[in-house]
Amino acid sequence: MDQFSPANAASTCSALFDKAQSMVTQTQRVLQAVQDDGEFHQSLAALSSRLQQLGHHANQLGYLIADAAVVHSQLGLVLQSGLAEYQSALAVVSDGLDAEGDRTCDRDAIAGYLSFAAASVALFVLSAQLLTMESEKEQQSKLANPGGTAIVDAAHSASEHVLSSSYKIRN
């Protein structure tokens, strides 16, 4: 794997922000077409909210990466591999939001997308906290503690689940 590049990581965060914003618009269009306030509507509204959060935190993370005084090598590895993986998973979620055809609500799809967005936000928040630390040793210590490891593992697992799925959400 190539060496961590703050410029590339910040650029990927910017792309994640842009994609999340586009997907919020996409979900809003589907929500407007839904005539009832049933489970489908509620689930898509929750997904739209999570995507807004994901975009916000990805954008914030991009700025912090670009301005970070230090980045521990392990954190760089988590960011480098994770951001690329989340970008691919977000593309799958986007493909799953299809406004054509009959309205169906695949609970597993929406649940998987919600889990992915929530886990990504948690990792972005953790990474932001780490990037504000002044020493690599502090970053490594917090990243290696059970809470940090659990967040990294959950984000990876959620993105892998989305990447291995073939769900479609139709309006």
Phi, psi and omega per residue, in radians:
M1 nan 2.454 3.136
D2 -1.142 2.852 3.105
Q3 -1.221 2.583 -3.141
F4 -1.072 2.299 3.099
S5 -2.061 1.948 3.098
P6 -1.002 -0.660 -3.140
A7 -1.120 -0.773 3.110
N8 -1.143 -0.719 3.138
A9 -1.140 -0.734 3.109
A10 -1.115 -0.675 3.102
S11 -1.133 -0.711 3.098
T12 -1.121 -0.696 3.086
C13 -1.067 -0.710 3.100
S14 -1.094 -0.729 3.108
A15 -1.140 -0.679 3.084
L16 -1.098 -0.741 3.099
F17 -1.032 -0.863 -3.125
D18 -1.053 -0.772 -3.129
K19 -1.141 -0.741 3.133
A20 -1.093 -0.733 3.123
Q21 -1.095 -0.744 3.106
S22 -1.078 -0.691 -3.125
M23 -1.246 -0.560 3.054
V24 -1.080 -0.776 3.090
T25 -1.069 -0.739 3.133
Q26 -1.074 -0.801 -3.141
T27 -1.177 -0.602 3.117
Q28 -1.120 -0.679 3.087
R29 -1.102 -0.750 3.117
V30 -1.132 -0.731 3.131
L31 -1.069 -0.670 3.122
Q32 -1.147 -0.523 -3.127
A33 -1.400 -0.323 -3.118
V34 -1.355 2.199 -3.046
Q35 -1.508 -0.313 -3.113
D36 -2.035 3.018 3.109
D37 -1.873 0.588 -3.102
G38 -1.305 -2.892 -3.076
E39 -1.029 -0.691 3.141
F40 -1.053 -0.837 -3.139
H41 -1.072 -0.831 -3.117
Q42 -1.103 -0.731 -3.134
S43 -1.155 -0.743 3.115
L44 -1.181 -0.628 3.086
A45 -1.104 -0.723 3.099
A46 -1.134 -0.709 3.118
L47 -1.128 -0.738 3.112
S48 -1.037 -0.754 3.115
S49 -1.095 -0.761 3.122
R50 -1.128 -0.672 3.118
L51 -1.152 -0.629 3.060
Q52 -1.082 -0.773 3.109
Q53 -1.091 -0.775 3.138
L54 -1.029 -0.818 3.132
G55 -1.068 -0.785 3.136
H56 -1.036 -0.851 -3.087
H57 -1.255 -0.557 3.057
A58 -1.135 -0.746 3.123
N59 -1.086 -0.831 3.121
Q60 -1.065 -0.744 3.139
L61 -1.081 -0.695 3.113
G62 -1.010 -0.768 3.108
Y63 -1.130 -0.722 -3.133
L64 -1.168 -0.660 3.101
I65 -1.083 -0.802 -3.107
A66 -1.106 -0.554 -3.075
D67 -1.764 0.022 -3.039
A68 -1.122 2.338 3.090
A69 -1.246 -0.669 3.139
V70 -2.484 2.648 3.035
V71 -2.432 1.954 3.102
H72 -1.069 2.549 -3.083
S73 -1.009 -0.650 3.118
Q74 -1.165 -0.708 3.084
L75 -1.127 -0.723 3.085
G76 -1.029 -0.727 3.106
L77 -1.122 -0.787 3.115
V78 -1.052 -0.784 -3.135
L79 -1.166 -0.813 -3.087
Q80 -1.066 -0.892 -3.111
S81 -1.292 -0.689 -3.097
G82 -1.152 -0.811 -3.100
L83 -1.079 -0.706 3.100
A84 -1.128 -0.730 3.122
E85 -1.129 -0.728 -3.119
Y86 -1.208 -0.571 3.087
Q87 -1.122 -0.749 3.101
S88 -1.152 -0.740 3.141
A89 -1.150 -0.670 3.113
L90 -1.126 -0.588 3.066
A91 -1.133 -0.662 3.095
V92 -1.136 -0.751 3.111
V93 -1.066 -0.767 3.129
S94 -1.047 -0.764 3.102
D95 -1.111 -0.538 3.137
G96 -1.276 -0.334 3.087
L97 -1.566 1.661 -3.063
D98 -2.111 2.021 -3.072
A99 -1.454 0.096 -3.125
E100 -1.696 2.695 2.998
G101 1.561 -2.908 -3.103
D102 -1.351 2.620 3.126
R103 -1.319 2.134 3.025
T104 -2.368 2.746 3.140
C105 -2.289 1.770 3.085
D106 -1.517 1.800 -3.095
R107 -0.983 -0.694 -3.134
D108 -1.120 -0.678 3.135
A109 -1.112 -0.912 -3.102
I110 -1.118 -0.708 3.109
A111 -1.083 -0.733 3.109
G112 -1.130 -0.720 3.133
Y113 -1.186 -0.690 3.089
L114 -1.121 -0.737 3.111
S115 -1.099 -0.744 3.110
F116 -1.056 -0.840 -3.112
A117 -1.117 -0.752 -3.140
A118 -1.132 -0.758 -3.139
A119 -1.170 -0.657 3.099
S120 -1.123 -0.771 3.116
V121 -1.054 -0.771 3.132
A122 -1.046 -0.736 3.118
L123 -1.180 -0.697 3.119
F124 -1.108 -0.694 3.110
V125 -1.139 -0.807 3.096
L126 -1.033 -0.817 -3.132
S127 -1.075 -0.683 3.102
A128 -1.087 -0.749 3.096
Q129 -1.067 -0.760 -3.123
L130 -1.141 -0.680 -3.094
L131 -1.230 -0.302 3.083
T132 -1.528 -0.089 3.109
M133 -1.340 2.589 -3.042
E134 -1.496 -0.266 -3.104
S135 -2.296 2.609 3.094
E136 -1.124 -0.580 -3.135
K137 -1.100 -0.736 3.088
E138 -1.104 -0.759 3.127
Q139 -1.054 -0.850 -3.107
Q140 -1.087 -0.719 -3.119
S141 -1.098 -0.819 -3.133
K142 -1.216 -0.650 3.129
L143 -1.161 -0.621 -3.080
A144 -1.458 -0.235 -3.121
N145 -1.220 2.806 -3.069
P146 -0.962 -0.659 3.124
G147 -1.132 -0.768 3.119
G148 -1.135 -0.767 3.125
T149 -1.093 -0.705 -3.140
A150 -1.112 -0.691 3.137
I151 -1.159 -0.787 3.124
V152 -1.080 -0.799 -3.127
D153 -1.123 -0.726 -3.138
A154 -1.128 -0.719 3.131
A155 -1.140 -0.745 3.120
H156 -1.117 -0.787 -3.132
S157 -1.086 -0.764 -3.129
A158 -1.136 -0.701 3.133
S159 -1.230 -0.669 3.084
E160 -1.090 -0.667 3.109
H161 -1.085 -0.798 3.124
V162 -1.130 -0.747 -3.113
L163 -1.129 -0.463 -3.118
S164 -1.641 0.017 -3.107
S165 -1.672 2.879 3.075
S166 -2.344 0.653 -3.108
Y167 -1.228 2.683 2.996
K168 -2.340 2.427 3.017
I169 -1.976 2.193 -3.105
R170 -2.134 2.564 3.045
N171 -1.659 nan nan
